[in-house]
Amino acid sequence: MDDIIVTGNDSKELEMFITKLNKVFDPKDLGPLHYFLGIGAYKDDIGIYLSHEKYISELLQKFDMKHLKLCPTPMTAGKPIPVNDGEPLLNPTIYRSVIGALQYLIHTRPDISFTVNKLSQLLESPTIAHWSVVKRIMRYLKGTIHHGLHISHSDRLALIGYSDADWACCLMIADLLEGTAFS
């Protein structure tokens, strides 16, 4: 069996589940959750905080980007990523490797998902312009390394959705939707 996390807000139900699990498998209880599959987990009074802080630091080191200046956003607003603009990268393998690492990071950093998705569509023939966008994401991550997901306790199910859509870089559509339930 692979690694799993068992958690819940009803300790009685949780104990019953673990008892059933023990009858079928021989699980190893590692105690309170602190780190799991590269994701740091920190409890506070109102929930749990998930972060890839260590992972981001290792990425910056691995791709020699610790020296980069900080950046406030993962992508320039209103400026689409050019598809066929610029010279091809001499080593597209590094581009693909960084994009793969960033895709894993999206689990705790949905703020970069739109940009990483767009860059993922350009894996076949990345250019120097595409690499510049990758470096911008890394600059953004360096400045927001402590960010992550906070999952709060709740007595009821509440689904909240966020969108990082840029409406195909059409500012007119974005202006029309501003202030509506779709923006």
C-alpha positions, -999 to +999 in steps of 0.1 A: +000+000+000+012+035-007+014+063+018-019+078+030-031+103+054-061+095+076-078+125+092-112+137+102-132+158+126-150+130+144-126+111+165-150+082+171-155+076+133-118+080+128-110+053+153-136+029+138-120+035+103-085+029+116-097-003+134-111-016+101-079-006+083-058-025+108-079-057+101-070-056+064-036-040+064-006-036+087-004+002+087+024+021+104+012+051+124+038+079+121+021+102+145+009+138+138+012+150+102+042+173+096+054+165+061+039+143+034+051+137-002+070+170-002+042+190+013+047+206+048+016+204+070+012+228+100-018+228+123-032+259+139-064+266+159-087+268+129-073+242+105-043+230+087-019+248+065-002+230+035+029+244+020+056+235-005+081+259+011+110+234+012+102+222-023+103+257-038+136+264-021+150+232-036+137+241-070+153+275-068+186+258-059+183+230-084+178+254-114+203+280-101+176+307-095+182+317-059+197+349-071+166+361-089+149+393-079+114+391-066+083+396-087+047+405-075+028+383-100+034+350-118+026+365-152+022+399-168-015+409-168-032+414-201-002+401-221-006+366-236+023+342-237+036+342-273+033+308-290+060+311-317+079+341-306+116+342-301+145+319-307+142+282-297+158+272-264+191+254-269+182+230-241+145+224-240+149+196-215+155+221-187+123+239-196+103+207-196+119+197-162+109+230-146+074+228-160+070+193-146+082+205-112+058+235-113+029+212-122+034+193-089+036+226-070+001+235-082-013+212-054-006+239-028-002+269-051-032+273-073-022+309-079+004+297-105-019+271-122-031+293-151+005+303-161+019+268-157-010+255-178-002+279-206+035+271-205+027+234-205+011+238-239+045+249-252+066+219-242+072+207-278+092+237-289+099+262-261+116+295-269+137+320-250+105+341-245+088+311-228+118+306-206+115+343-195+079+335-183+092+304-164+118+326-147+091+351-138+071+323-121+102+314-102+108+350-092+072+351-080+076+319-060+108+331-044+089+362-031+058+341-020+077+311-007+057+310+025+023+309+008+002+278+007-033+265+013-052+268+045-079+243+051-103+254+079-125+233+101-161+234+092-193+218+105-209+220+070-197+214+035-190+247+016-175+246-018-158+278-029-143+282-064-118+306-077-108+313-113-076+327-127-091+331-162-078+360-183-108+359-207-084+352-236-066+385-228-097+404-239-100+433-216-134+443-230-149+410-217-132+413-184-146+449-180-181+436-189-179+409-163-164+430-136-186+431-106-208+402-118-209+367-103-186+355-131-157+378-125 
